[in-house]
Amino acid sequence: MNLKEQQYIVTLAGCGSMTQAAKKLNITQPALSSYLAGVENGLGYPLFERTGKALRPTYLGELYLEKARKILALGEEFQHQREQVLHGYQGRIRVGIPIRRSPHLIPSALKIFRGRFPNVEVIVQEGNQRAMTEMLREDQLDLMLCNLVNQEGELEYEHLCWDPVIFLVQSAHPCCRHARYRDTFYHPWIDLREFEQEIFILQHPGQSLRQYSDRLLEEAGLSPQRITRIRNIETAAQMAANGLGVSFCLESYFRHMMFIQPPHRFSVGGRQLAADFSAAYRRGRQLPEYTMQFIHLLKNLMEMEVGRMSEIDKNIDKNL
């Protein structure tokens, strides 16, 4: 930001002398005199009255100086902010996150992040993945947190955590006795084909959990004849807990749900299917250091939660 004109005129007014001002500005007196003449010619009116070698502001000069000092103050403020941005201490992150995850991740992340980067503004946009992807493409978001089902070619991804897909069945369901432990599975494993005649409570097509559910059903060779479509994942889980059908869920979602009588959680499929929860941003974009720190913070929080809850899950599953 070049504010040389304002700096020269304010210095002239402060010194009251062309000679002293030129010395302070480290230029020659003729150069400063010529510069002032050019400014005054452009304005069509003198900024200073000359009394001998002394300079006194005219009325227009006083008006100019009032505005020039404000401009210089804003310039100094901008330079300070520029340094803050360049060193990663000031900035902005516009982050999109699924509504389901937001209340359990964003408050913890912001509390820590603001302590480290108090001058970085974090703007949170909650929504579904399709809408957030469009916002990312249109540069309305800097970062999108999502369950990575299919990679978009114009986006880059930073993996945050694996989130197991689980199968929910009412605790009193007779088929629960067929569950057994298998290596590499997160919970006791059960054959989906045991539930062929059940009502499957599934999300709407396009939702990431529905896509994971469809993979597991296709792998089991099942095409449910009775389906109830529910967009809200917790509603589906509560319905399964009440014996209104069976449903799928993500492990991290389930952990934050409250039940009168929790459903049983099972692993299904030939291998443990897990959602790849990731942070996405536009390919080729160089993210500021504070944004990378925000991503690492999210990853650490998710890993800590997975480690803490896995110990609790082991104790729960022993009672199955």
Long-range contacts (C-beta under 8 A, 24 or more apart in sequence): 1-75, 1-78, 1-79, 3-71, 3-72, 3-75, 5-39, 5-68, 6-68, 6-69, 6-71, 6-72, 6-75, 7-72, 8-32, 8-35, 8-36, 8-39, 9-36, 9-39, 9-47, 9-61, 9-64, 9-65, 9-68, 10-65, 10-68, 10-69, 10-72, 12-36, 12-48, 12-55, 13-48, 13-55, 13-57, 13-61, 13-65, 15-55, 16-54, 16-55, 16-56, 17-53, 17-54, 17-55, 18-53, 18-55, 19-53, 84-119, 85-288, 88-117, 88-288, 88-289, 88-290, 89-117, 89-119, 89-120, 89-290, 90-119, 90-120, 91-117, 91-119, 91-120, 91-121, 91-288, 91-290, 91-291, 92-120, 92-121, 92-122, 92-123, 92-142, 93-120, 93-121, 93-122, 93-123, 93-142, 93-143, 93-290, 93-291, 93-294, 94-123, 94-125, 94-140, 94-141, 94-142, 94-143, 95-122, 95-123, 95-124, 95-125, 95-141, 95-142, 95-143, 95-144, 95-145, 95-294, 96-124, 96-125, 96-126, 96-127, 96-132, 96-135, 96-136, 96-141, 96-143, 96-144, 96-145, 97-124, 97-125, 97-126, 97-132, 97-144, 97-145, 98-126, 98-127, 98-128, 98-129, 98-145, 98-146, 98-147, 99-126, 99-127, 99-128, 100-233, 100-234, 100-253, 101-145, 101-252, 101-253, 101-277, 102-126, 103-256, 104-252, 104-256, 105-145, 105-298, 105-301, 105-302, 108-301, 109-294, 109-297, 109-298, 109-301, 112-297, 112-301, 113-293, 113-294, 113-297, 116-293, 117-290, 117-293, 120-290, 122-294, 128-207, 129-208, 130-206, 133-280, 136-280, 136-281, 136-282, 137-282, 139-282, 142-281, 142-287, 142-291, 143-279, 143-280, 143-281, 143-287, 143-291, 143-294, 143-295, 144-279, 144-280, 144-281, 145-277, 145-278, 145-279, 145-280, 145-298, 146-208, 146-277, 146-278, 146-280, 147-208, 147-209, 147-212, 147-250, 147-275, 147-276, 147-277, 147-278, 148-275, 148-276, 148-277, 148-278, 148-280, 149-208, 149-211, 149-212, 149-275, 152-280, 153-283, 154-282, 154-283, 155-280, 155-281, 155-282, 155-283, 156-280, 156-281, 156-282, 156-283, 156-284, 156-285, 157-278, 157-279, 157-280, 158-278, 158-279, 158-280, 158-281, 158-295, 158-299, 159-276, 159-277, 159-278, 159-299, 160-277, 160-278, 160-279, 160-295, 160-298, 160-299, 160-302, 161-252, 161-277, 161-299, 161-302, 161-303, 161-306, 162-274, 162-275, 162-276, 162-277, 162-306, 163-250, 163-251, 163-252, 163-274, 163-275, 163-276, 163-277, 164-250, 164-251, 164-267, 164-272, 164-273, 164-274, 164-275, 165-209, 165-212, 165-213, 165-216, 165-248, 165-249, 165-250, 165-251, 165-273, 165-274, 165-275, 166-248, 166-249, 166-250, 166-251, 166-254, 166-265, 166-266, 166-267, 167-192, 167-216, 167-246, 167-247, 167-248, 167-265, 167-266, 167-267, 167-268, 168-237, 168-240, 168-241, 168-246, 168-247, 168-248, 168-249, 168-254, 168-263, 168-264, 168-265, 168-266, 169-195, 169-240, 169-246, 169-263, 169-264, 169-266, 170-240, 170-241, 170-242, 170-243, 170-263, 170-264, 171-241, 171-261, 171-262, 171-263, 171-264, 172-243, 173-243, 173-264, 176-264, 176-320, 179-264, 179-266, 179-320, 182-267, 184-271, 184-272, 185-267, 185-272, 186-251, 186-267, 186-272, 186-274, 186-313, 187-265, 187-266, 187-267, 187-313, 187-317, 188-266, 188-267, 188-317, 188-320, 189-266, 189-267, 189-268, 190-266, 190-267, 190-268, 191-220, 191-268, 192-216, 192-217, 192-220, 192-222, 192-268, 192-269, 193-220, 193-221, 193-222, 195-246, 196-222, 196-224, 197-225, 198-224, 198-226, 198-245, 198-246, 199-224, 199-226, 199-227, 199-228, 199-244, 199-245, 199-246, 200-224, 200-226, 200-227, 200-228, 200-245, 200-246, 200-247, 201-227, 201-228, 201-230, 201-236, 201-239, 201-240, 201-244, 201-245, 201-246, 201-247, 202-227, 202-228, 202-229, 202-230, 202-236, 202-247, 202-248, 203-229, 203-230, 203-231, 203-233, 203-236, 204-229, 204-231, 207-231, 208-275, 209-233, 209-248, 209-249, 209-250, 209-275, 212-248, 212-273, 212-275, 213-248, 215-269, 215-273, 216-248, 216-268, 216-269, 216-273, 219-269, 219-270, 220-268, 220-269, 237-263, 250-275, 251-309, 252-277, 252-302, 252-305, 252-306, 255-305, 255-309, 264-320, 265-313, 265-317, 277-302
